[in-house]
Amino acid sequence: MPSTNPIPIRTDLPFRPAPNENGNTAFSPKSSAAHGTRHKHTRSSYSENSPLTAVSRNNSLSFRPLKRSTPSPDKTIAVINASGRQAASLIRIATAVGYKVRAQLRNLEGVIATEVATNPNVQVFVGELYLRNKPDDNRDVTAHGPLPGILVNHALISQLFNGAQLAFINTTFYGNEIQIGEAIADAAKRAGVQHYVYSSMPDHAAYNPEWPSLPLWAAKHEVENYVRKIGLPATFVYTGIYNNNFTSLLYPLFCMELQPDGSFVWQAPFHPHAKLPWLDAEHDVGPAIIQLFKDGPAKWNGKRIALAYEYLTPIEACGAFEQGVGRRVRYKRGPIKVTVKIPEGYRAQLEALEKLWSLENNDPEKQPPYFGDLELDKRCPDDALALWEGPRGLEEYAREIFPLEEEANGMTWMFEDEGEPELEGTAEEVEDVDNNEDGEDGEDDESFDEGLVMRGLKRDEESWLA
Ligand SMILES: NC(=O)c1ccc[n+]([C@@H]2O[C@H](COP(=O)([O-])OP(=O)(O)OC[C@H]3O[C@@H](n4cnc5c(N)ncnc54)[C@H](OP(=O)(O)O)[C@@H]3O)[C@@H](O)[C@H]2O)c1
């Protein structure tokens, strides 16, 4: 929740009297207070006890300070993977309200890296978080587990934390994620970081031995355990499915496949009627993390937070998307289609994901909770909305942003009319018609297209990192 701390009152502050209703410019805070004047915004940075609350900042007929200081938080946040959607979201909002950021970027290429690197409140540290022992080693470094010859870039990591009091750390599967995550936590501890927010995910096997681990998420679970073990004052955010995972590019799992009639079909193994957590990472990670920093470890140390502002079944998600995009959107439960080259680590993740949300499990009540811990799923979307009340929902995303991203990726469907729909009805009715509970839809991985690699014009290689 926003701070209600009173701002320091400066008695030397000159006031510019604005004319009152009698045309008189005389000002007396006391007399104003005596008449019970109150600012009307509950979220004002003036406390109720401040004499300034007698002065509405928003009513041009009342008094306002001629000048007031614009205090900014005297804190520096260390961030890694600064071009990623989560980190970039935090950097934008944090620097806008006065925080300084120390940001690791692996290169300065691309729109987001440029945005971060040219932000005057950001100091960038360019380099990979991992090092290859042999410079000519070009192998895929995304597989889960030990990677001989792949080291951790300790020098860069230590530098990053010099002078940082806060940290937001979202590791990815490039390099040995567990080793990198542990090295980062150690460096933060050495630097005396006061509040460490780690973007975690669950190891489902830790909640139910019958569930398989999703390898990419299990690595984060291990890092979380390590952060707890070394006693860093830390909070763990679990992010829901990003709205902008959806794309009509043929990426696995969140492909909104464009149909000949202009409608979209999303095919995935999730049960059509079991709830999933959603968030708009670019829009809504940053404000929530800022609130965690403002509240501090006194409130959040050791806590897990479900960062998802909507909790929707696939059918409901398609309904929201349909409302926003203005075209039919149908959900089809089925296997994950992999028709493009994907890194090894992601391939293993998708295989495990298809086992976890098995197509044979037909009971929505028996679907594994997305965040592993049912209690965490149950706190969607309350946890997130208690931190930030202005999220961008899936419908708004589909209306405002999806067509722009698609256009940036070279799509043209938004300039064409949707054809005559083949089926009438809502997303849910269509699902009942289309849904193939056996998961056999006649399409298989044989259609693998060697020529198509995971690269869109705008989103580049990153958009499939679910
Ligand atoms: N998508 C979801 O729904 C979802 C949900 C929960 C958790 N997550 C987790 O979030 C993490 C990704 O974070 P994000 O979404 O903020 O990032 P993102 O937007 O997917 O961007 C990917 C990040 O990884 C970097 N990267 C790309 N290729 C790389 C390579 N070969 N070597 C090293 N780094 C590389 C990118 O750097 P460049 O810009 O330089 O390429 C960028 O910083 C993943 O661990 C994922 O599991 C995702």
The ligand as a Tripos MOL2 file, in Angstrom:
@<TRIPOS>MOLECULE
LIG
   48    52     1     0     0
SMALL
NO_CHARGES

@<TRIPOS>ATOM
      1 N1          6.6260  -15.9470  -19.8220 N.am      1 LIG1
      2 C1          5.9820  -16.2690  -18.7380 C.2       1 LIG1
      3 O1          4.7580  -16.4140  -18.7330 O.2       1 LIG1
      4 C2          6.7450  -16.4530  -17.4590 C.ar      1 LIG1
      5 C3          6.0190  -16.6720  -16.2850 C.ar      1 LIG1
      6 C4          6.7190  -16.8630  -15.1010 C.ar      1 LIG1
      7 C5          8.0970  -16.8420  -15.1000 C.ar      1 LIG1
      8 N2          8.7760  -16.6310  -16.2690 N.ar      1 LIG1
      9 C6         10.2440  -16.6670  -16.2060 C.3       1 LIG1
     10 O2         10.7790  -15.4000  -16.4880 O.3       1 LIG1
     11 C7         12.1120  -15.5800  -16.9470 C.3       1 LIG1
     12 C8         12.3450  -14.6630  -18.1260 C.3       1 LIG1
     13 O3         12.2610  -13.3560  -17.6670 O.3       1 LIG1
     14 P1         11.5680  -12.2210  -18.5130 P.3       1 LIG1
     15 O4         10.2460  -12.7130  -18.9490 O.co2     1 LIG1
     16 O5         11.6590  -10.9600  -17.7630 O.co2     1 LIG1
     17 O6         12.5330  -12.1790  -19.7610 O.3       1 LIG1
     18 P2         12.1430  -12.0980  -21.2990 P.3       1 LIG1
     19 O7         11.3180  -10.9030  -21.5630 O.co2     1 LIG1
     20 O8         11.6310  -13.4070  -21.7320 O.co2     1 LIG1
     21 O9         13.5960  -11.8310  -21.8950 O.3       1 LIG1
     22 C9         14.5980  -12.8380  -21.8690 C.3       1 LIG1
     23 C10        15.8300  -12.3480  -21.1560 C.3       1 LIG1
     24 O10        16.7950  -13.3630  -21.3160 O.3       1 LIG1
     25 C11        17.9170  -12.8220  -22.0470 C.3       1 LIG1
     26 N3         18.4580  -13.7610  -23.0220 N.ar      1 LIG1
     27 C12        17.9490  -14.0950  -24.2250 C.ar      1 LIG1
     28 N4         18.7860  -14.9410  -24.8580 N.ar      1 LIG1
     29 C13        19.8380  -15.1210  -24.0240 C.ar      1 LIG1
     30 C14        21.0360  -15.8840  -24.1110 C.ar      1 LIG1
     31 N5         21.3060  -16.6420  -25.1640 N.pl3     1 LIG1
     32 N6         21.9000  -15.8340  -23.0740 N.ar      1 LIG1
     33 C15        21.6380  -15.0750  -21.9970 C.ar      1 LIG1
     34 N7         20.5130  -14.3370  -21.8550 N.ar      1 LIG1
     35 C16        19.6220  -14.3680  -22.8600 C.ar      1 LIG1
     36 C17        17.3520  -11.6490  -22.7950 C.3       1 LIG1
     37 O11        18.4360  -10.7970  -23.1150 O.3       1 LIG1
     38 P3         18.4680  -10.0820  -24.5640 P.3       1 LIG1
     39 O12        17.4190   -9.0380  -24.5310 O.co2     1 LIG1
     40 O13        19.8400   -9.5360  -24.6380 O.co2     1 LIG1
     41 O14        18.2120  -11.1450  -25.5980 O.co2     1 LIG1
     42 C18        16.3970  -11.0810  -21.7670 C.3       1 LIG1
     43 O15        17.0390  -10.3340  -20.7890 O.3       1 LIG1
     44 C19        12.2860  -17.0400  -17.3050 C.3       1 LIG1
     45 O16        13.0850  -17.6580  -16.3370 O.3       1 LIG1
     46 C20        10.8740  -17.5740  -17.2410 C.3       1 LIG1
     47 O17        10.8370  -18.9120  -16.8410 O.3       1 LIG1
     48 C21         8.1300  -16.4110  -17.4290 C.ar      1 LIG1
@<TRIPOS>BOND
     1     1     2 1
     2     2     3 2
     3     2     4 1
     4     4     5 ar
     5     4    48 ar
     6     5     6 ar
     7     6     7 ar
     8     7     8 ar
     9     8     9 1
    10     8    48 ar
    11     9    10 1
    12     9    46 1
    13    10    11 1
    14    11    12 1
    15    11    44 1
    16    12    13 1
    17    13    14 1
    18    14    15 2
    19    14    16 1
    20    14    17 1
    21    17    18 1
    22    18    19 2
    23    18    20 1
    24    18    21 1
    25    21    22 1
    26    22    23 1
    27    23    24 1
    28    23    42 1
    29    24    25 1
    30    25    26 1
    31    25    36 1
    32    26    27 ar
    33    26    35 ar
    34    27    28 ar
    35    28    29 ar
    36    29    30 ar
    37    29    35 ar
    38    30    31 1
    39    30    32 ar
    40    32    33 ar
    41    33    34 ar
    42    34    35 ar
    43    36    37 1
    44    36    42 1
    45    37    38 1
    46    38    39 2
    47    38    40 1
    48    38    41 1
    49    42    43 1
    50    44    45 1
    51    44    46 1
    52    46    47 1
@<TRIPOS>SUBSTRUCTURE
     1 LIG1         1 GROUP 0 **** ****
